[in-house]
Amino acid sequence: MAKEGAQRAEETEQMIDKEGGREAAEGGSLRAGDTKEMRAVVLSAFGGLNKLRVSKKAMPEPQEGELKIRVKACGLNFIDLMVRQGNIDNPPKTPLVPGFECSGIVEALGDSVKGFEIGDRVMAFVNYNAWAEVVCTPVEFVYKIPDDMSFSEAAAFPMNFVTAYMMLFEVANLREGMSVLVHSAGGGVGQAVAQLCSTIPNVTVFGTASSFKHEAIKNSVTHLFDRNADYVQEVKRISVDGVDIVLDCLCGENTGKGLSLLKPLGTYILYGSSNMVTGETKSFFSFAKSWWQVEKVNPIKLYEENKVIAGFSLLNLLFKQNRGGLIKGVMDKLLNLYNSKKIKPVVDSLWALEEVKEAMQRIHDRGNIGKLILDVEKAPTPLMANDSTETSEAGEEEEDHEGDNENKERMPFIQ
């Protein structure tokens, strides 16, 4: 074990030297005494895709209880799109570095950190700042990667599978013979839900997805419907009594539909609100329309019909409600399932940091099957990179900050 750790440390040092050489070749060499720099995706203000740039930023150093990670890959999630638009509750100030999950190699340990060594391959949750070459995050949010898991798979693993597992098993208590309706079945969470349901005998999975995804994901769910079709009638045609669990990342009119499909003792879980995102920037009309369509929940009606309504936000659970220990236990169970080859993250595509705009547009268009990944070491396609790379340190301040005034109405911070 010690020999293996030493070998990994040596590989890490070689990688760091390589990174430094590349920066020097790009004209970014640092003089003695200068603060070390790194590339990072920077959101200069809330708004459209033009608010994103790749810039040089000071490299962070680990504080007590933190790990410093040389990032290999980062996950893109729909919540990142909502952050960019400013469609979250109490957003941080801009400029900021987006991103909540990544994978890479441990480069340094803060004081009092135990259980990790320099050179360890890890994946981690990060409270922003993940879309960069280097991140620092508390040790409680970091997990070792199985030997046969790639960095791109590791970056696709934490958010999707922990969200799916928590909703199915911790909130809804999925058991043998139950039925589940999941929206956006072709997305990262949707595919994780389908895989986890397959680990329980005789679970029926109803899924909605865009029709062009059906051929690719038809084997992952029991019954698949077009997201624009009347799925309520289709589900009831197959299961007259409805379903036991509804997982809703859409919100709006789908909330009422989901509640209507629940069997007695069934559970409806809201974990997203993608219907509120219609254009490139935040739309008050879409916000108002979606919330207007949400069925007003009447506790007396829930009582009479024996139904449960719940919400789930992984990021709030981690970073606001301090449940890192709970998530650690869930990650242990998930990694056991991965090692047993019962689950495997689905990676849609890999993108360079400089291609973040195009990657985010693919999420907006709901074009992905599985997870989109920012590959830190991937060279950008020249045509894509032109608009995404900062050419001067003043670039952030040259951006139009009109997006900062778009904070009058906020959506709940939900993932």
KEVEXDO-328972 format. One record per residue (C-alpha): residue in three letters; x, y, z. Coordinates in pm, whole numbers, padded with zeros to 5 digits, always signed. Layout:
BEGIN
ALAXYZ
...
//
This chain:
BEGIN
MET+00000+00000+00000
ALA+00283+00242+00086
LYS+00458+00157-00241
GLU+00137+00220-00434
GLY+00089+00556-00256
ALA+00446+00660-00338
GLN+00395+00567-00702
ARG+00074+00771-00720
ALA+00248+01068-00556
GLU+00525+01048-00817
GLU+00265+01037-01097
THR+00093+01340-00948
GLU+00419+01537-00935
GLN+00487+01450-01297
MET+00138+01563-01392
ILE+00184+01893-01207
ASP+00514+01950-01388
LYS+00336+01882-01715
GLU+00063+02132-01629
GLY+00323+02394-01545
GLY+00502+02331-01873
ARG+00182+02372-02066
GLU+00107+02707-01897
ALA+00457+02826-01981
ALA+00409+02726-02344
GLU+00087+02926-02353
GLY+00258+03237-02227
GLY+00125+03193-01877
SER+00454+03122-01698
LEU+00481+03265-01347
ARG+00767+03459-01199
ALA+00919+03358-00867
GLY+00696+03476-00584
ASP+00388+03507-00806
THR+00065+03340-00699
LYS+00009+03019-00888
GLU-00272+03041-01142
MET-00514+02800-01303
ARG-00778+02796-01574
ALA-01140+02816-01460
VAL-01483+02878-01610
VAL-01601+03213-01476
LEU-01959+03340-01470
SER-01917+03718-01484
ALA-02285+03801-01424
PHE-02620+03622-01425
GLY-02771+03587-01771
GLY-02707+03418-02103
LEU-02425+03209-02242
ASN-02219+03522-02310
LYS-02164+03556-01935
LEU-01934+03250-01936
ARG-01560+03274-02002
VAL-01250+03066-01933
SER-01010+03285-01731
LYS-00694+03260-01525
LYS-00759+03266-01149
ALA-00547+03228-00839
MET-00505+02864-00746
PRO-00665+02778-00409
GLU-00477+02610-00126
PRO-00641+02371+00121
GLN-00753+02501+00458
GLU-00784+02284+00767
GLY-00995+01978+00694
GLU-00979+02028+00317
LEU-00829+01840+00022
LYS-00672+02005-00280
ILE-00771+01820-00598
ARG-00614+01845-00942
VAL-00933+01822-01146
LYS-00964+01581-01436
ALA-01338+01604-01510
CYS-01642+01804-01396
GLY-02012+01723-01410
LEU-02272+01950-01573
ASN-02621+01951-01425
PHE-02942+02136-01499
ILE-02897+02331-01177
ASP-02582+02481-01332
LEU-02798+02629-01607
MET-03033+02776-01345
VAL-02735+02921-01157
ARG-02612+03086-01476
GLN-02949+03250-01530
GLY-02974+03357-01166
ASN-03285+03142-01120
ILE-03199+03021-00770
ASP-03277+03141-00422
ASN-03012+03363-00258
PRO-02744+03319-00527
PRO-02383+03408-00447
LYS-02230+03725-00587
THR-02071+03721-00930
PRO-01815+03674-01070
LEU-01809+03310-00959
VAL-01684+02972-01078
PRO-01983+02735-01129
GLY-01998+02360-01075
PHE-02081+02127-00787
GLU-01902+01798-00862
CYS-01571+01684-01004
SER-01314+01406-01012
GLY-00937+01417-01005
ILE-00620+01344-00809
VAL-00539+01457-00455
GLU-00258+01710-00476
ALA-00233+01836-00117
LEU-00385+01774+00226
GLY-00498+02039+00471
ASP-00429+02005+00842
SER-00615+01727+01027
VAL-00714+01545+00707
LYS-00709+01168+00750
GLY-00795+00875+00526
PHE-00646+01018+00206
GLU-00299+01040+00055
ILE-00146+01255-00216
GLY-00205+01075-00545
ASP-00543+00925-00451
ARG-00803+00919-00729
VAL-01117+01085-00595
MET-01456+01235-00677
ALA-01605+01516-00476
PHE-01893+01753-00413
VAL-01791+02119-00422
ASN-01997+02419-00309
TYR-01935+02603-00640
ASN-01585+02633-00797
ALA-01581+02283-00950
TRP-01525+02398-01310
ALA-01156+02466-01268
GLU-00819+02293-01294
VAL-00784+02283-00914
VAL-01043+02280-00634
CYS-01037+02259-00255
THR-01324+02101-00064
PRO-01383+01960+00287
VAL-01277+01599+00330
GLU-01633+01493+00421
PHE-01739+01562+00060
VAL-01462+01355-00101
TYR-01477+00985-00195
LYS-01219+00747-00342
ILE-01279+00623-00695
PRO-01287+00248-00767
ASP-00987+00129-00968
ASP-01190+00052-01282
MET-01393+00376-01279
SER-01274+00644-01523
PHE-01250+01011-01425
SER-01538+01099-01657
GLU-01758+00829-01501
ALA-01659+00951-01155
ALA-01761+01307-01241
ALA-02097+01170-01359
PHE-02156+00966-01044
PRO-02214+01174-00726
MET-02500+01412-00808
ASN-02702+01173-01022
PHE-02678+00855-00821
VAL-02698+01008-00474
THR-03006+01207-00579
ALA-03170+00899-00728
TYR-03083+00676-00432
MET-03199+00924-00167
MET-03533+00979-00336
LEU-03604+00613-00403
PHE-03484+00455-00080
GLU-03459+00724+00188
VAL-03769+00929+00100
ALA-04004+00695-00089
ASN-03892+00360+00062
LEU-03887+00168-00268
ARG-03962-00200-00222
GLU-04021-00511-00430
GLY-04322-00495-00664
MET-04362-00115-00657
SER-04400+00117-00957
VAL-04214+00442-01032
LEU-04281+00727-01276
VAL-03972+00931-01361
HIS-03961+01233-01591
SER-03660+01308-01815
ALA-03578+00938-01817
GLY-03294+00994-02061
GLY-03108+01241-01838
GLY-02842+01166-01580
VAL-03078+01130-01283
GLY-03338+00949-01493
GLN-03088+00686-01601
ALA-02961+00649-01243
VAL-03319+00598-01123
ALA-03378+00329-01385
GLN-03059+00144-01290
LEU-03131+00156-00917
CYS-03487+00034-00972
SER-03344-00267-01156
THR-03166-00372-00834
ILE-03505-00439-00669
PRO-03720-00730-00792
ASN-04033-00663-00996
VAL-04018-00282-00998
THR-04209-00127-01288
VAL-04057+00195-01425
PHE-04266+00439-01628
GLY-04055+00705-01800
THR-04114+01016-02008
ALA-03854+01145-02254
SER-03824+01322-02589
SER-03913+01082-02869
PHE-03567+01096-03030
LYS-03421+00940-02713
HIS-03656+00642-02703
GLU-03448+00404-02911
ALA-03139+00464-02695
ILE-03310+00421-02357
LYS-03597+00184-02431
ASN-03430-00106-02251
SER-03373+00090-01929
VAL-03741+00144-01843
THR-04048-00078-01852
HIS-04283+00168-02025
LEU-04162+00476-02213
PHE-04377+00770-02323
ASP-04320+01086-02526
ARG-04274+01379-02288
ASN-04529+01579-02492
ALA-04796+01308-02495
ASP-05078+01256-02246
TYR-04875+01025-02025
VAL-05138+01027-01747
GLN-05387+00833-01959
GLU-05113+00604-02088
VAL-05002+00516-01734
LYS-05360+00457-01618
ARG-05427+00237-01919
ILE-05143+00010-01804
SER-05191+00052-01428
VAL-05546+00156-01339
ASP-05455+00242-00981
GLY-05158+00457-01083
VAL-04805+00435-00942
ASP-04638+00419-00602
ILE-04369+00684-00662
VAL-04354+00994-00886
LEU-04018+01168-00933
ASP-04075+01513-01084
CYS-03796+01738-01210
LEU-04031+01942-01431
CYS-04280+02111-01194
GLY-04562+02326-01335
GLU-04863+02132-01461
ASN-04678+01803-01400
THR-04719+01848-01025
GLY-05096+01805-01042
LYS-05064+01522-01292
GLY-04816+01343-01069
LEU-05034+01371-00762
SER-05333+01240-00958
LEU-05135+00930-01055
LEU-05040+00832-00701
LYS-05182+00519-00545
PRO-05293+00536-00181
LEU-04975+00561+00034
GLY-04787+00675-00275
THR-04513+00941-00266
TYR-04465+01236-00502
ILE-04118+01397-00490
LEU-04029+01730-00650
TYR-03656+01760-00715
GLY-03634+02016-00994
SER-03823+02277-01196
SER-03686+02262-01550
ASN-04018+02375-01701
MET-03938+02720-01567
VAL-03636+02742-01799
THR-03755+02819-02151
GLY-03507+03067-02298
GLU-03139+03150-02266
THR-03203+03402-01989
LYS-03444+03407-01699
SER-03807+03467-01793
PHE-04052+03602-01536
PHE-04335+03482-01762
SER-04209+03121-01753
PHE-04159+03151-01379
ALA-04512+03278-01322
LYS-04672+03032-01565
SER-04510+02728-01405
TRP-04599+02826-01051
TRP-04952+02917-01159
GLN-04991+02563-01297
VAL-04876+02400-00976
GLU-05171+02238-00807
LYS-05236+02398-00470
VAL-05162+02125-00218
ASN-05446+02076+00026
PRO-05336+01886+00341
ILE-05692+01768+00399
LYS-05701+01618+00050
LEU-05369+01444+00112
TYR-05509+01306+00436
GLU-05826+01180+00269
GLU-05640+01020-00022
ASN-05349+00882+00184
LYS-05085+01048-00034
VAL-04741+01189+00048
ILE-04580+01492-00114
ALA-04209+01564-00060
GLY-03918+01765-00194
PHE-03552+01680-00232
SER-03247+01905-00280
LEU-02912+01729-00255
LEU-02712+02053-00252
ASN-02915+02197+00034
LEU-02881+01869+00222
LEU-02503+01881+00183
PHE-02412+02246+00216
LYS-02696+02405+00416
GLN-02824+02122+00634
ASN-02489+01957+00710
ARG-02582+01600+00622
GLY-02243+01502+00480
GLY-02228+01198+00708
LEU-02559+01069+00574
ILE-02443+01115+00215
LYS-02117+00935+00294
GLY-02317+00627+00395
VAL-02520+00647+00074
MET-02203+00677-00135
ASP-02064+00365+00031
LYS-02377+00171-00072
LEU-02364+00310-00425
LEU-01997+00222-00470
ASN-02072-00133-00355
LEU-02341-00150-00625
TYR-02093-00015-00881
ASN-01826-00266-00779
SER-02088-00541-00813
LYS-02154-00413-01169
LYS-02519-00340-01090
ILE-02498+00032-01174
LYS-02279+00237-01408
PRO-02292+00610-01484
VAL-02401+00700-01836
VAL-02177+00965-01995
ASP-02336+01152-02284
SER-02032+01344-02411
LEU-01703+01511-02316
TRP-01636+01884-02361
ALA-01333+02107-02310
LEU-01362+02392-02057
GLU-01365+02632-02352
GLU-01668+02448-02492
VAL-01881+02508-02183
LYS-02129+02727-02373
GLU-02203+02455-02627
ALA-02227+02191-02354
MET-02470+02405-02156
GLN-02680+02466-02466
ARG-02707+02088-02512
ILE-02849+02060-02161
HIS-03090+02347-02232
ASP-03211+02171-02548
ARG-03257+01845-02351
GLY-03034+01678-02609
ASN-02827+01467-02371
ILE-02866+01101-02283
GLY-02690+01068-01951
LYS-02434+01315-01816
LEU-02235+01587-01992
ILE-01877+01614-01871
LEU-01622+01894-01885
ASP-01288+01721-01953
VAL-01020+01956-01818
GLU-00747+01802-02034
LYS-00949+01793-02357
ALA-00836+02028-02633
PRO-01123+02248-02754
THR-01255+02243-03106
PRO-01118+02570-03253
LEU-01453+02704-03374
MET-01610+02644-03034
ALA-01324+02791-02833
ASN-01317+03134-02995
ASP-01593+03287-02784
SER-01518+03108-02459
THR-01159+03203-02384
GLU-01061+03514-02196
THR-00787+03712-02370
SER-00716+03961-02093
GLU-00747+03990-01719
ALA-00988+04280-01773
GLY-01228+04059-01962
GLU-01447+03991-01660
GLU-01501+04361-01597
GLU-01575+04432-01963
GLU-01883+04209-01946
ASP-02226+04371-01932
HIS-02355+04322-01577
GLU-02719+04385-01656
GLY-02790+04032-01535
ASP-02721+04150-01180
ASN-03052+04336-01188
GLU-03250+04022-01271
ASN-03288+03918-00908
LYS-03640+04039-00834
GLU-03799+03694-00855
ARG-03625+03373-00750
MET-03695+03008-00791
PRO-03633+02777-00498
PHE-03281+02630-00492
ILE-03366+02278-00595
GLN-03166+02004-00762
//
